[in-house]
Amino acid sequence: PPPLSEMKEKNPWHKPLTIIITVIGVIAIVALVTVAGLQNRPVFQKYKYGIVLDAGSSHTALYIYKWPAEKDNNTGRIEQKHSCKVKGKGISSYAAVPEKAGMSLTECMQEAEMQVPAWRHQETPLYLGATAGMRLLNMENRVASDKVFEAVEKTLQRFPFSYQGARILSGQEEGAFGWVTVNYLDDRLKQGLQTTGALDLGGASTQISFVPREYDISESPSNAVAFRLYGNYYNLYTHSFLCYGKDQALRMALAHQTQSGPITISDPCFHPDYSVTRNYNTLYDSPCVSERKPKVAPLNFIHTGEGNFLQCQEVIKSLFNFKSCKYSKCSFNGIFQPPVQGSFGAFSAYYFVMNFLNLTDGSMSLETITNYVANYCSTPWNKLHSDINEKYLAEYCFSGTYILTLLTEGYNFNTETFSKIKFIKEIKGSDAGWTLGYMLNLTNMIPAETKDSPPLPHAGYVSIVTVIVLLLFILVTLFILSFRSIWPKCSKEPQIV
């Protein structure tokens, strides 16, 4: 038999090349199994939650948001999980009985308890932001405003969430956070796309916010907000007009027509044959009109309609002051505003009014919409058929005319720029409004800088696996070829028995 040393030399397992190939092969297999295991391990999706109460002038709404827990403060997509409209009026309407303001929130808060998993309750932030209704109450009666907030806080603190406080938002905050919401939901911030303007119409105030291109907004610093989001700078123009929400604007329009204290008025903003008795004290019970109340007036007046769109527009125009402007450009009341440009999302009452009138189709021209509203206003009151409350039904003629007048005469939209306004209720399942932007800001969910790319994106993962598989294939091929080149010699050697 051949000596052992000779057999050892001819044994393919003892060749240095074979040993190297084997070691590399084992490392490649371990790497492939490790990468595949880490990349494809099952992920049990866990969510975090946030709750925001929007205490508006006409009503309060609760919104619950959720986002993937493992992507907190990075790329986690925040979605609206649930919304609840609080029954009754806005919390500012309970000034005389503040405890009822708190009680009114109970039902929606109980819904929130059911919607958010119990084990997440204590870490779920809860915010309440009040807007123009409470701004007006705070101006009129600070003590009453404080008592309403005390009652609200007492109710909210009874629930097991992480209560973060209740406060009045400034008009600038309301406009800016509405803009953030619209652009966040539309994925325009993270991708650095051209942004969308935001038009918000409430009961007591209205906001316009957009990023002007190639226009200096520094001439009016109070209307400028600078954001750095996802590594992009945004110089936002925003303004909020208190008293120019649709409900307070209607009060101002009626005040304009009752300056002399008449017993009857014929209002072009209400339908022909419409007639209702109104109380002077109730009409003028708002800081927006209280100073205009006629000194001599009866207790009530009869409010009748004549349904004339053009005359209604003239009444509404009288609410705006177009005469004074110390800036290069103004909207109304001497407020600076650069020319509108780009696309806009119009939400809240903009959407609800235009949706009722079936005018949310983006293909409709300004002329078509104007003609429709004019025809609607001229429709006799007794010819209207709807199951909604008569008070609200009666106001759609005024509200539709007001929206068109505010946009064209107030904000200077023309036939071309008006076509870029989209009347929206929600974006990708989440309501348009300031609440999401408010929570994003307070929870720091939008970083100023973009995060670094993930260490192993999908394309990189696929590339690495492909290279490893090819390497294994080459190694196995070399190993077989190396083994086969020696195997015939080994097979001819006499076997040791």
For each residue, the residues with C-beta under 8 A, 3 or more apart:
1: 494 496
2: 6 7 493 494
3: 6 7
4: 7 8
5: 8 9
6: 2 3 9 10
7: 2 3 4 10 11 493
8: 4 5 11 14
9: 5 6 14
10: 6 7 486 489 490 493
11: 7 8 14 490
12: 15 18 482 483 486 487 490
13: 18 19
14: 8 9 11 18 19
15: 12 18 19 482 486
16: 19 20
17: 20 21 478 482
18: 12 13 14 15 21 22 479 482 483
19: 13 14 15 16 22 23
20: 16 17 23 24
21: 17 18 24 25 475 478 479 482
22: 18 19 25 26 479
23: 19 20 26 27
24: 20 21 27 28 471 475
25: 21 22 28 29 472 475 476 479
26: 22 23 29 30
27: 23 24 30 31
28: 24 25 31 32 468 471 472 475
29: 25 26 32 33 472
30: 26 27 33 34
31: 27 28 34 35 468
32: 28 29 35 36 465 468 469 472
33: 29 30 36 37
34: 30 31 37 38
35: 31 32 38 39 456 461 464 465 468
36: 32 33 39 40 465
37: 33 34 40 41
38: 34 35 41
39: 35 36 456 461
40: 36 37
41: 37 38
42:
43: 70
44:
45: 68
46: 68 69 70
47: 66 67 68 69 120
48: 66 67 68 69 72 120 123 124
49: 64 65 66 81 116 117 120 124
50: 64 65 66 124 125 126 127 439 443
51: 62 63 64 65 112 116 124 125 126 127 161
52: 62 63 65 127 128 129 435 436 438 439
53: 60 61 62 63 105 108 126 127 128 129 156 166
54: 60 61 62 63 129 131 433 434 435
55: 60 90 91 92 128 129 130 131 133 134 152 166
56: 59 60 61 90 130 131 132 133 202 203 204
57: 90 92 131 132 133 134 136 202 203 204 205 245 247 248
58: 89 90 133 202 203 204 247
59: 56 85 86 88 89 90
60: 53 54 55 56 85 86 90 91 104 105 108
61: 53 54 56 83 84 85 86 435
62: 51 52 53 54 83 84 85 86 105 108 109 111 112
63: 51 52 53 54 80 82 83 431 435 436
64: 49 50 51 80 81 82 83 112 115 116
65: 49 50 51 52 78 79 80 81 430 436 439
66: 47 48 49 50 78 79 81
67: 47 48 71 72 76 77 78 79 445
68: 45 46 47 48 71 72 76 77
69: 46 47 48 72 76
70: 43 46 76
71: 67 68 74 75 76 77
72: 48 67 68 69 76 445
73: 76 443 444 445 447
74: 71 447 451
75: 71 190 451
76: 67 68 69 70 71 72 73 445
77: 67 68 71
78: 65 66 67 184 430 436 439 440 445
79: 65 66 67 428 429 430
80: 63 64 65 83 426 429 430 431 436
81: 49 64 65 66 115
82: 63 64 111 112 115
83: 61 62 63 64 80 431
84: 61 62 107 108 111 112
85: 59 60 61 62 108
86: 59 60 61 62 104 105 107 108
87: 104 107
88: 59 93 104
89: 58 59 93 94
90: 55 56 57 58 59 60 93 133 134 203
91: 55 60 94 101 104 130 133 134 148 152
92: 55 57 95 130 133 134 136 137 145 148
93: 88 89 90 133
94: 89 91 97 98 99 100 101 104 148 151
95: 92 98 137 141 144 145 147 148
96: 144
97: 94 100 101
98: 94 95 101 102 144 147 148 150 151
99: 94 102 103 151
100: 94 97 103 104 151
101: 91 94 97 98 104 105 148 151 152
102: 98 99 105 106 151 152 153 154 155 156
103: 99 100 106 151 155
104: 60 86 87 88 91 94 100 101
105: 53 60 62 86 101 102 108 109 152 155 156
106: 102 103 109 110 155
107: 84 86 87 110 111
108: 53 60 62 84 85 86 105 111 112
109: 62 105 106 112 113 155 156 159
110: 106 107 113 114
111: 62 82 84 107 108 114 115
112: 51 62 64 82 84 108 109 115 116 159 161
113: 109 110 116 121 159 160
114: 110 111
115: 64 81 82 111 112
116: 49 51 64 112 113 120 121 124 161
117: 49 120 121
118: 121
119:
120: 47 48 49 116 117 123 124
121: 113 116 117 118 124 160 161
122: 160 161 162
123: 48 120 162
124: 48 49 50 51 116 120 121 161 162
125: 50 51 161 162 164 439 442 443
126: 50 51 53 156 159 161 162 163 164
127: 50 51 52 53 164 165 166 438 439 442
128: 52 53 55 152 156 165 166 167
129: 52 53 54 55 166 167 168 169 434 435 438
130: 55 56 91 92 133 134 135 149 166 167 168 169
131: 54 55 56 57 134 135 168 169 174 202 204 205 434
132: 56 57 135 136 171 174 202 203 204 205 240 242 245 248
133: 55 56 57 58 90 91 92 93 130 136 137 203 204
134: 55 57 90 91 92 130 131 137 138 145 148 168
135: 130 131 132 138 139 168 171 204 205 242
136: 57 92 132 133 139 140 204 242 243 248 286 287 288
137: 92 95 133 134 140 141 144 145 148
138: 134 135 141 142 145 168
139: 135 136 287
140: 136 137 144 287 290
141: 95 137 138 144 145
142: 138 145 146
143: 146 147
144: 95 96 98 137 140 141 147 148
145: 92 95 134 137 138 141 142 148 149 168
146: 142 143 149 150
147: 95 98 143 144 150 151
148: 91 92 94 95 98 101 134 137 144 145 151 152
149: 130 145 146 152 153 166
150: 98 146 147 153 154
151: 94 98 99 100 101 102 103 147 148 154 155
152: 55 91 101 102 105 128 148 149 155 156 166
153: 102 149 150 156 157 163 165 166
154: 102 150 151 157 158
155: 102 103 105 106 109 151 152 158 159
156: 53 102 105 109 126 128 152 153 159 161 163 166
157: 153 154 163
158: 154 155
159: 109 112 113 126 155 156 163
160: 113 121 122
161: 51 112 116 121 122 124 125 126 156
162: 122 123 124 125 126
163: 126 153 156 157 159
164: 125 126 127 442
165: 127 128 153
166: 53 55 127 128 129 130 149 152 153 156
167: 128 129 130
168: 129 130 131 134 135 138 145
169: 129 130 131 173 174 177 434 438
170: 173 174 240
171: 132 135 174 175 205 207 239 240 241 242
172: 175 176 222 223 225 238 239 240
173: 169 170 176 177 434 438
174: 131 132 169 170 171 177 178 200 205 207 240 434
175: 171 172 178 179 198 200 207 208 209 238 239 240 434
176: 172 173 179 180 209 225 227 236 238 437
177: 169 173 174 180 181 434 435 436 437 438 441
178: 174 175 181 182 198 200 207 209 347 432 433 434 437
179: 175 176 182 183 195 197 198 209 210 236 238 437
180: 176 177 183 184 189 227 229 436 437 440 441 446
181: 177 178 184 185 198 430 432 433 434 435 436 437 440
182: 178 179 185 186 196 198 345 347 427 432
183: 179 180 186 188 189 195 196
184: 78 180 181 187 188 189 436 437 440 446
185: 181 182 427 428 430 432 436
186: 182 183 196 427 428
187: 184 190 191 193
188: 183 184 191 193 194 195 196
189: 180 183 184 192 195 229 230 232 446
190: 75 187 230 450
191: 187 188
192: 189 230 231 232
193: 187 188
194: 188 342
195: 179 183 188 189 210 211 234 342
196: 182 183 186 188 210 342 343 344 345
197: 179 208 209 210 211 340 342 343 344 345
198: 175 178 179 181 182 207 208 209 210 344 345 347 432
199: 206 207 208 344 345 346 347 350 407 411 421
200: 174 175 178 206 207 208 209 346 347 348 350 433 434
201: 206 245 246 346 348 349 350 353 403 406
202: 56 57 58 131 132 205 206 245 246 348 349
203: 56 57 58 90 132 133 245 246 247 248 349
204: 56 57 58 131 132 133 135 136 242 243 245 247 248 288
205: 57 131 132 135 171 174 202 240 241 242 243 244 245 248
206: 199 200 201 202 240 241 244 245 406
207: 171 174 175 178 198 199 200 238 239 240 241
208: 175 197 198 199 200 237 238 239 331 337 340 411
209: 175 176 178 179 197 198 200 236 237 238 239
210: 179 195 196 197 198 236 237 340 341 342 344
211: 195 197 234 235 236 237 342
212: 215 217 235 237 338 339 341
213: 341 342
214:
215: 212 338 339
216: 219
217: 212 220 223 224 235 237 336 338
218: 221 224
219: 216 327 328 336
220: 217 223 224 327 336
221: 218 224
222: 172
223: 172 217 220 237 238 239 335 336 337
224: 217 218 220 221 235 236 237 238
225: 172 176 235 236 238
226: 233 234 235 236
227: 176 180 233 234 236
228: 231 232 233 234 448 449
229: 180 189 232 234 446 447 448
230: 189 190 192 446 447 448 449 450
231: 192 228 448 449 450
232: 189 192 228 229
233: 226 227 228
234: 195 211 226 227 228 229
235: 211 212 217 224 225 226
236: 176 179 209 210 211 224 225 226 227
237: 208 209 210 211 212 217 223 224 337 338
238: 172 175 176 179 207 208 209 223 224 225
239: 171 172 175 207 208 209 223 331 335 336 337
240: 132 170 171 172 174 175 205 206 207
241: 171 205 206 207 244 333 335
242: 132 135 136 171 204 205 288
243: 136 204 205 248 249 252 287 288
244: 205 206 241 248 249 319 406
245: 57 132 201 202 203 204 205 206 248 249 349
246: 201 202 203 249 250 349 353 395 398 399 402 403
247: 57 58 203 204 250 251
248: 57 132 136 203 204 205 243 244 245 251 252 286 288 289
249: 243 244 245 246 252 253 316 319 402 406
250: 246 247 253 254 269 395 398 399 402
251: 247 248 254 255 283 284 286 288 289
252: 243 248 249 255 256 288 289 319
253: 249 250 256 257 269 315 316 319 398 402
254: 250 251 257 258 265 267 278 283 303
255: 251 252 258 259 283 284 289 292 293
256: 252 253 259 315 318 319
257: 253 254 265 267 315
258: 254 255 261 262 265 280 283 294 297 301
259: 255 256 292 294
260: 294
261: 258 280 294 295 296 297 298
262: 258 265 301
263: 298 301 302
264: 301 302 303 304
265: 254 257 258 262 301 302 303 304
266: 304 305 306
267: 254 257 270 303 304 305 306 312 315
268: 305 306 307 308 309 310 311 312 314 315 377
269: 250 253 305 312 315 316 377 397 398 401
270: 267 274 303 304 305 306 307 381 394 397 398
271: 274 305 307 377 378 379 380 381 384 394 397
272: 305 306 307 378 379 380 381
273: 305 380 381 382
274: 270 271 303 304 305 307 381 394
275: 302 303 304 305
276: 302 303 394
277: 300 301 302 303
278: 254 282 283 300 301 302 303
279: 282 283 299 300
280: 258 261 283 284 293 294 297 298 299 300 301
281: 284 285 299
282: 278 279 285
283: 251 254 255 258 278 279 280 289
284: 251 255 280 281 289 290 292 293
285: 281 282 290
286: 136 248 251 289 290
287: 136 139 140 243 290
288: 136 204 242 243 248 251 252
289: 248 251 252 255 283 284 286 292 293
290: 140 284 285 286 287 293
291:
292: 255 259 284 289
293: 255 280 284 289 290 297
294: 258 259 260 261 280 297
295: 261
296: 261
297: 258 261 280 293 294 301
298: 261 263 280 301
299: 279 280 281
300: 277 278 279 280
301: 258 262 263 264 265 277 278 280 297 298
302: 263 264 265 275 276 277 278
303: 254 264 265 267 270 274 275 276 277 278
304: 264 265 266 267 270 274 275
305: 266 267 268 269 270 271 272 273 274 275 381 394 397
306: 266 267 268 270 272 311
307: 268 270 271 272 274 377 378 379 380 397
308: 268 311 312 377 378
309: 268 312 313 370 373 374 377 378 401
310: 268 313 314 374
311: 268 306 308 314 315
312: 267 268 269 308 309 315 316 377 397 398 401
313: 309 310 316 317 401 404 405 409
314: 268 310 311 317 318
315: 253 256 257 267 268 269 311 312 318 319
316: 249 253 269 312 313 319 320 401 402 405 406 409
317: 313 314 320 405 409
318: 256 314 315
319: 244 249 252 253 256 315 316
320: 316 317 332 333 409 410
321: 324 332 333 334
322: 330 332 409
323:
324: 321 334
325: 329 330 334
326: 334
327: 219 220 330 336
328: 219 336
329: 325 336 337 338 339
330: 322 325 327 334 335 336 337
331: 208 239 335 336 337 410 411 412
332: 320 321 322 335 409 410
333: 241 320 321
334: 321 324 325 326 330
335: 223 239 241 330 331 332
336: 217 219 220 223 239 327 328 329 330 331
337: 208 223 237 239 329 330 331 340 411 412
338: 212 215 217 237 329
339: 212 215 329 412
340: 197 208 210 337 344 411 412 413 417
341: 210 212 213 417
342: 194 195 196 197 210 211 213 420
343: 196 197 420 421 422
344: 196 197 198 199 210 340 420 421 422
345: 182 196 197 198 199 421 422 424 427 432
346: 199 200 201 350 351 354 421 422 423 424
347: 178 182 198 199 200 350 351 423 424 425 431 432 433
348: 200 201 202 351 352 432 433
349: 201 202 203 245 246 352 353 399
350: 199 200 201 346 347 353 354 403 423
351: 346 347 348 354 355 360 423 424 425 432
352: 348 349 355 356 425
353: 201 246 349 350 356 357 396 399 400 403
354: 346 350 351 357 359 360 400 403 423
355: 351 352 358 359 360 423 425
356: 352 353 396
357: 353 354 372 373 376 396 400
358: 355 361
359: 354 355 364 369 372 373 400 423
360: 351 354 355 423
361: 358 364
362: 419 422 423
363:
364: 359 361 368 369
365: 368 369 415 419
366: 369 370 404 408 413 414 415 418 419
367: 370 371 415
368: 364 365 371 372
369: 359 364 365 366 372 373 404
370: 309 366 367 373 374 404
371: 367 368 374 375
372: 357 359 368 369 375 376
373: 309 357 359 369 370 376 377 397 400 401 404
374: 309 310 370 371 377 378
375: 371 372 378 379
376: 357 372 373 379 396 397 400
377: 268 269 271 307 308 309 312 373 374 397 400 401
378: 271 272 307 308 309 374 375
379: 271 272 307 375 376 383 384
380: 271 272 273 307 383 384
381: 270 271 272 273 274 305 384 394
382: 273
383: 379 380
384: 271 379 380 381 393
385:
386: 393
387:
388: 392 393
389: 392 393
390: 393 394
391: 394 395
392: 388 389 395 396
393: 384 386 388 389 390 396
394: 270 271 274 276 305 381 390 391 397
395: 246 250 391 392 398 399
396: 353 356 357 376 392 393 399 400
397: 269 270 271 305 307 312 373 376 377 394 400 401
398: 246 250 253 269 270 312 395 401 402
399: 246 250 349 353 395 396 402 403
400: 353 354 357 359 373 376 377 396 397 403 404
401: 269 309 312 313 316 373 377 397 398 404 405
402: 246 249 250 253 316 398 399 405 406
403: 201 246 350 353 354 399 400 406 407
404: 313 366 369 370 373 400 401 407 408
405: 313 316 317 401 402 408 409 410
406: 201 206 244 249 316 402 403 409 410 411
407: 199 403 404 410 411 413 418 421
408: 366 404 405 411 412 413 414 418
409: 313 316 317 320 322 332 405 406 412
410: 320 331 332 405 406 407
411: 199 208 331 337 340 406 407 408
412: 331 337 339 340 408 409
413: 340 366 407 408 417 418 421
414: 366 408 417 418
415: 365 366 367 418 419
416: 419 420
417: 340 341 413 414 420 421
418: 366 407 408 413 414 415 421
419: 362 365 366 415 416
420: 342 343 344 416 417
421: 199 343 344 345 346 407 413 417 418
422: 343 344 345 346 362
423: 346 347 350 351 354 355 359 360 362
424: 345 346 347 351 427 432
425: 347 351 352 355 431 432
426: 80 429 430 431 432
427: 182 185 186 345 424 430 432
428: 79 185 186
429: 79 80 426
430: 65 78 79 80 181 185 426 427 436
431: 63 80 83 347 425 426 435 436
432: 178 181 182 185 198 345 347 348 351 424 425 426 427
433: 54 178 181 200 347 348 436
434: 54 129 131 169 173 174 175 177 178 181 200 437 438
435: 52 54 61 63 129 177 181 431 438 439
436: 52 63 65 78 80 177 180 181 184 185 430 431 433 439 440
437: 176 177 178 179 180 181 184 434 440 441
438: 52 127 129 169 173 177 434 435 441 442
439: 50 52 65 78 125 127 435 436 442 443 445
440: 78 180 181 184 436 437 443 445 446
441: 177 180 437 438 444 446
442: 125 127 164 438 439
443: 50 73 125 439 440
444: 73 441 447
445: 67 72 73 76 78 439 440
446: 180 184 189 229 230 440 441
447: 73 74 229 230 444 450 451
448: 228 229 230 231
449: 228 230 231
450: 190 230 231 447
451: 74 75 447
452:
453: 457
454: 457
455:
456: 35 39 460 461 464
457: 453 454 460 461
458: 461 462
459: 462 463
460: 456 457 463 464
461: 35 39 456 457 458 464 465
462: 458 459 465 466
463: 459 460 466 467
464: 35 456 460 461 467 468
465: 32 35 36 461 462 468 469
466: 462 463 469 470
467: 463 464 470 471
468: 28 31 32 35 464 465 471 472
469: 32 465 466 472 473
470: 466 467 473 474
471: 24 28 467 468 474 475
472: 25 28 29 32 468 469 475 476
473: 469 470 476 477
474: 470 471 477 478
475: 21 24 25 28 471 472 478 479
476: 25 472 473 479 480
477: 473 474 480 481
478: 17 21 474 475 481 482
479: 18 21 22 25 475 476 482 483
480: 476 477 483 484
481: 477 478 484 485
482: 12 15 17 18 21 478 479 485 486
483: 12 18 479 480 486 487
484: 480 481 487 488
485: 481 482 488
486: 10 12 15 482 483 489 490
487: 12 483 484 490 491
488: 484 485 491 492
489: 10 486 492 493
490: 10 11 12 486 487 493
491: 487 488
492: 488 489
493: 2 7 10 489 490
494: 1 2
495:
496: 1
497:
